[in-house]
Amino acid sequence: MKKAALLFTGGKDSCLALLKAKSSYAVEYLLTILPSSHDSYMFHKPSLSLLRAQSKALNLPLLIQRSSKKEELKDLEKLLKKVKGKANYIITGAVASTYQRNRIKKVAEKVGMKVIMPLWGINPEALWRECLKNNFEVILAKIACEGLGKEWLNKKIDKELFKKFLLLSKKYKFHLTGEGGDFETAVIFCPLFSNKIKIKGKIKSESQYRHFFIVEKVLL
């Protein structure tokens, strides 16, 4: 099979992209850019301890490149170069951001790798329903939009809760996939995991519409 690496945030999009790509690609590595702040235009800022637990549950090595906002593309290039010659394809969970897609493709082509985007253009509601159909356990790890209070953090989005989530997205106009930073997700189980992950933590609020779940403990 074609050897690939996955740009991995630990969220629903990268996990679903991995699930969809696994029949055609042999994914050898998880690659994560870890931004210095939550204000990156390109990348989520996931919990490092949760990423490591997800890597273990997927039985895939995790390579991390820390990054500042000003150097994100250079840092992405450094990260891709770590697997050059070991993987020829980069899989990403990009859905609708041409800003993100074009920059990832530009860096990958510079390194000599091809980009695979299994979710590109997918209907946002269909994306969620595919996650639910495949028994994904998804929580919200960050909220930065009107319509979602901090009580939504670390709450598993099951089929019933998704109905409410969908109605709120229509009412308050936040993007159903979290595009543009409206929210970020974390996956604590999917069919590719060897086990469910349990997390404990606390909520940090920076303003009325900006809240984070800070992971303090991960249980495998």
Beta strands, then each sheet from edge to edge (+ up, - down):
strand 1: 2-7
strand 2: 25-35
strand 3: 62-67
strand 4: 89-91
strand 5: 114-116
strand 6: 137-143
strand 7: 183-189
strand 8: 198-207
strand 9: 210-219
sheet 1: 3+ 2+ 1+ 4+ 5+
sheet 2: 7+ 6- 9+ 8-
end
